């Protein structure tokens, strides 16, 4: 059994019927509990629970302080290739999009690493498009070996691998994996992934489990909000994280809540998700899985990210470029999407300090 079996069983779950039976007293009861069930987690995602965001925020704040203190880990992405063989309707890397495709050489990767290192960051996440031809595991492994000279923690956000391939990268120095399912709705998933290896829903969904078995230290999961109904996505995303936490208790669990951003292409079949909706997802998730970290990326505005910090944010990106060679090259490869918060590492550190929080540049080795 894997989480695929759980997700498959819940595809036709009547969420609306459950919401009809949620009362304000039920929400109050849930908020008094130390541990909540998956059904109670779903209740906290209900329309009725919107009236209790302040109470949820206060509890999420207390839980975050008790588990993480007033500390936020900072990291930045390094995009080393934007070649991709998938046709994903919502992504700037879509094979059909006419963008400037590039792949960094090892010398260019080292220049990027030096530039990022000078900012003080010691956590990095390596990203590529999904092309085994342009970015084979051997290429990624060589890049990791260079990054290991500069960074204490190297995460990857690349195409799904086999367990043995993850073992290779772990041995090279990778310690964490981020992989978004994009949408947990199987029908929508099939519709928006037009062709390419990413069309395999099950293989992608079971990726974190293969990485856990391969010895990776940290896992980050999440949905890309805006592709379908956010309440269902948040529920399945939370269950996915809880499944990993329960079955691989040694794992450092992180959850991201990204919203779709402007990108190359013309995908317009979007489902609205407001700031208030995003806050409800974050709070409900924190109450359901208190020891999981919450990662808030530069897809969100500076002001919004700043306001979310006391509610449970434990990781933030800073000094971000989604372009290939974005830190040092003049002729940069096109980015995957537009970022919103363009502040430097120094500016993010200063903001955290002003709020009484510690910016963690290195939290493990």
C-alpha positions in Angstrom: 0.0 0.0 0.0 1.1 3.6 -0.7 -0.5 7.0 -0.5 -1.8 6.4 -4.0 -4.4 4.0 -2.5 -5.5 6.6 -0.1 -5.8 9.3 -2.8 -7.7 6.9 -5.2 -10.2 6.1 -2.5 -10.9 9.7 -1.8 -11.4 10.9 -5.4 -15.2 10.9 -5.0 -15.4 11.8 -1.3 -18.5 13.9 -0.7 -16.8 16.9 0.9 -19.8 19.1 0.5 -22.1 16.7 2.4 -19.7 16.6 5.3 -19.5 20.4 5.3 -23.3 20.6 5.7 -23.0 18.9 9.1 -20.2 21.2 10.4 -21.4 23.6 13.1 -19.7 26.4 14.9 -19.8 24.4 18.1 -18.0 21.6 16.3 -15.2 23.9 15.3 -14.9 25.2 18.8 -14.7 21.6 20.1 -11.9 20.8 17.5 -9.9 23.9 18.5 -9.9 22.7 22.1 -8.2 19.4 21.2 -4.5 18.6 21.4 -4.7 16.3 18.4 -7.2 16.3 15.6 -8.3 13.5 13.2 -8.3 13.7 9.5 -12.1 14.4 9.5 -11.6 17.2 11.9 -8.8 18.6 9.7 -11.3 18.7 6.9 -13.8 20.5 9.1 -11.1 23.2 9.7 -11.1 23.7 5.9 -14.9 24.2 5.8 -16.7 27.4 5.1 -18.0 27.5 8.7 -14.3 27.4 10.0 -13.7 30.7 8.1 -15.4 32.5 11.1 -12.7 31.1 13.4 -9.5 32.2 11.6 -8.4 34.4 14.5 -8.7 31.5 17.0 -7.0 29.1 14.6 -4.2 31.7 14.1 -3.6 32.0 17.8 -3.4 28.3 18.3 -1.1 27.9 15.2 1.2 30.6 16.6 1.5 28.8 20.0 2.1 25.4 18.3 4.8 26.9 16.0 6.6 28.6 18.9 6.6 25.3 20.9 7.9 23.2 18.0 10.2 25.7 16.1 10.7 28.8 18.3 11.0 32.2 16.6 13.3 30.9 13.8 12.8 30.9 10.0 15.2 28.9 7.8 16.2 30.9 4.6 17.1 29.3 1.3 17.2 30.1 -2.4 16.7 28.1 -5.6 19.3 27.5 -8.2 17.8 26.7 -11.6 20.4 24.9 -13.7 18.3 23.8 -16.8 14.9 24.7 -18.2 14.7 22.0 -20.9 11.5 20.0 -20.5 9.7 17.2 -22.4 6.3 17.6 -20.7 3.3 19.5 -22.0 1.9 20.8 -18.8 -0.8 23.4 -19.5 0.0 25.6 -16.4 3.8 25.7 -16.7 6.3 28.1 -18.4 8.6 25.2 -19.2 5.9 23.5 -21.4 7.6 21.9 -24.4 5.4 24.0 -26.7 6.3 27.3 -25.2 8.9 29.4 -27.2 11.3 30.3 -24.4 15.1 30.7 -24.2 16.2 27.2 -23.2 19.5 26.8 -21.4 21.5 24.4 -19.4 24.4 25.5 -17.2 27.9 24.1 -17.5 29.7 23.0 -14.3 31.8 26.2 -14.5 28.6 28.3 -14.6 27.0 26.3 -11.8 30.1 27.1 -9.6 29.8 30.8 -10.4 26.2 30.7 -9.3 27.1 28.9 -6.1 29.8 31.4 -5.3 27.4 34.3 -5.8 24.7 32.7 -3.6 27.3 31.7 -0.9 28.4 35.4 -0.6 24.8 36.3 0.4 25.3 34.2 3.5 22.9 31.4 2.6 23.9 27.8 3.3 20.6 26.1 2.2 19.9 25.7 -1.5 17.4 23.9 -3.7 18.5 22.7 -7.1 15.9 22.8 -9.9 15.7 21.5 -13.5 13.0 21.0 -16.1 12.0 17.4 -16.8 14.3 16.2 -19.4 16.4 13.1 -18.7 18.3 13.8 -22.0 19.4 17.3 -21.1 19.6 16.8 -17.3 20.4 13.2 -16.6 21.1 12.0 -13.1 24.8 12.1 -13.8 24.6 15.8 -14.6 22.6 16.5 -11.5 25.0 14.5 -9.4 28.0 16.4 -10.7 26.2 19.7 -10.0 25.5 18.5 -6.4 29.2 17.7 -5.9 30.0 21.3 -6.7 27.3 22.7 -4.5 28.5 20.5 -1.6 31.6 22.7 -1.4 29.5 25.7 -0.6 26.2 24.6 1.1 25.4 22.6 4.2 22.0 21.5 2.9 21.1 20.7 -0.7 17.5 20.0 -1.7 16.3 19.0 -5.1 13.2 19.8 -7.1 13.6 17.8 -10.2 11.7 15.0 -12.2 10.7 11.9 -10.2 13.5 9.3 -9.9 13.7 5.6 -9.1 14.8 4.6 -5.5 18.3 3.6 -6.6 18.7 7.0 -8.4 17.8 8.8 -5.2 20.4 6.7 -3.3 23.0 8.0 -5.8 22.1 11.6 -5.1 21.9 11.1 -1.4 25.5 9.7 -1.5 26.5 12.7 -3.5 25.2 15.1 -0.9 21.5 15.7 -1.4 19.5 15.7 1.9 16.0 16.9 0.9 13.4 16.6 -1.8 10.6 18.9 -2.8 8.0 17.5 -5.2 4.6 19.0 -5.9 1.8 16.8 -7.0 0.3 19.9 -8.6 -3.2 18.5 -8.2 -4.4 15.5 -6.3 -7.5 15.3 -8.5 -6.8 12.5 -10.9 -9.2 13.7 -13.6 -7.9 17.2 -13.5 -4.3 15.9 -13.4 -4.8 13.9 -16.6 -6.4 16.9 -18.3 -3.7 19.4 -17.6 -0.7 17.1 -18.2 -1.1 16.8 -22.0 1.9 14.5 -22.6 5.2 13.5 -21.3 6.4 11.4 -18.3 4.7 13.8 -15.8 1.4 12.5 -17.0 1.9 9.4 -14.8 0.0 10.5 -11.7 0.9 7.4 -9.6 4.6 7.5 -10.3 4.8 11.1 -9.2 2.6 10.7 -6.2 4.7 7.8 -4.9 8.0 9.7 -5.4 8.4 10.9 -1.8 8.1 7.3 -0.6 10.9 6.2 -2.9 13.1 9.0 -1.7 12.4 8.2 2.0 13.4 4.5 1.3 16.6 5.8 -0.3 17.6 7.6 2.9 16.8 11.2 2.2 16.4 13.4 5.3 13.7 15.9 4.4 10.6 15.8 2.2 8.4 18.8 1.0 5.1 18.2 -0.6 2.1 20.4 -1.7 -0.4 21.2 -4.4 -0.3 24.1 -6.9 -3.4 26.1 -5.8 -5.5 27.5 -8.5 -5.9 24.4 -10.7 -9.0 23.1 -9.0 -11.0 23.3 -5.8 -8.7 24.5 -3.0 -10.4 22.8 -0.1 -10.1 19.3 -1.6 -6.5 20.0 -2.6 -5.6 21.2 0.9 -7.2 18.1 2.4 -5.3 15.6 0.2 -2.1 17.6 0.5 -2.4 17.5 4.3 -3.2 13.8 4.3 -0.2 13.1 2.1 2.1 14.9 4.5 0.6 13.1 7.5 1.0 9.8 5.7 4.7 10.4 5.1 5.2 11.6 8.7 3.4 8.6 10.1 5.2 6.0 7.9 8.7 7.6 7.9 8.9 9.3 11.4 12.6 10.1 11.0 11.7 12.5 8.1 11.8 16.3 8.4 8.4 17.1 6.9 7.7 20.4 5.1 4.5 21.6 3.4 4.3 24.3 0.7 1.2 26.3 -0.3 2.1 27.8 -3.7 -0.5 29.6 -5.8 -0.1 29.6 -9.6 1.8 32.7 -10.9 2.0 34.3 -14.4 4.2 32.3 -16.8 4.9 31.8 -20.5 1.9 30.3 -22.2 -1.8 31.1 -22.0 -3.4 28.8 -19.4 -6.5 30.5 -18.1 -8.6 27.7 -16.6 -8.0 28.9 -13.0 -9.9 28.4 -9.8 -9.8 31.5 -7.6 -8.0 31.2 -4.2 -7.9 34.3 -2.1 -5.4 35.4 0.6 -8.0 34.4 3.2 -8.3 31.0 1.6 -4.5 30.5 1.7 -4.4 31.5 5.3 -7.1 29.0 6.2 -5.1 26.2 4.5 -2.0 27.2 6.3 -3.7 27.3 9.7 -5.7 24.1 9.3 -2.6 22.3 8.2 -0.5 23.5 11.1 -3.2 22.4 13.6 -3.3 19.0 11.9 0.4 18.4 11.6 2.1 20.7 14.3 5.6 19.4 13.7 5.6 19.9 10.0 7.3 23.0 8.7 5.5 25.5 6.5 7.3 26.9 3.5 6.2 30.2 2.0 7.8 31.0 -1.4 8.3 34.3 -3.3 5.2 33.5 -5.4 3.5 35.6 -2.7 3.9 39.3 -2.1 6.4 40.7 0.4 3.7 42.2 2.6 1.6 39.0 2.6 4.6 36.8 3.4 5.7 39.1 6.3 2.2 38.9 7.8 2.1 35.1 7.7 5.3 34.6 9.7 3.7 34.5 13.1 1.1 32.1 11.9 3.4 29.2 11.3 6.0 29.9 8.5 9.2 28.1 9.2 11.0 28.4 5.8 11.2 31.2 3.3 13.1 31.7 0.1 15.1 34.9 -0.3 17.2 36.5 -3.1 15.3 34.4 -5.6 15.7 34.2 -9.4 13.9 31.5 -11.4 16.0 32.2 -14.5 18.7 29.8 -15.6 22.0 31.4 -14.4 19.9 34.1 -12.8 22.5 35.1 -10.2 25.5 35.6 -12.5 24.8 35.3 -16.3 24.0 38.2 -18.6 22.2 35.9 -21.1 19.9 34.1 -18.7 17.6 31.3 -19.6 13.9 32.1 -19.2 12.3 31.4 -15.8 9.6 29.0 -14.9 7.2 31.7 -13.5 7.3 35.3 -12.3 8.1 35.9 -8.7 6.3 38.4 -6.5 8.7 39.1 -3.6 12.0 40.2 -5.1 13.8 41.2 -1.9 17.4 40.3 -1.3 18.7 38.0 1.5 19.8 41.0 3.5 16.3 42.6 3.3 14.6 39.4 4.4 17.0 39.0 7.3 16.3 42.6 8.4 12.6 42.1 8.2 12.7 38.9 10.3 14.9 40.7 12.9 12.4 43.6 13.1 9.7 41.1 13.9 11.8 39.5 16.6 12.6 36.4 14.6 16.0 34.7 13.9 17.0 34.1 10.2 18.6 30.7 10.2 21.2 30.4 7.5 22.4 26.9 8.6 20.4 24.6 10.8 22.1 21.2 10.2 25.2 19.6 8.9 
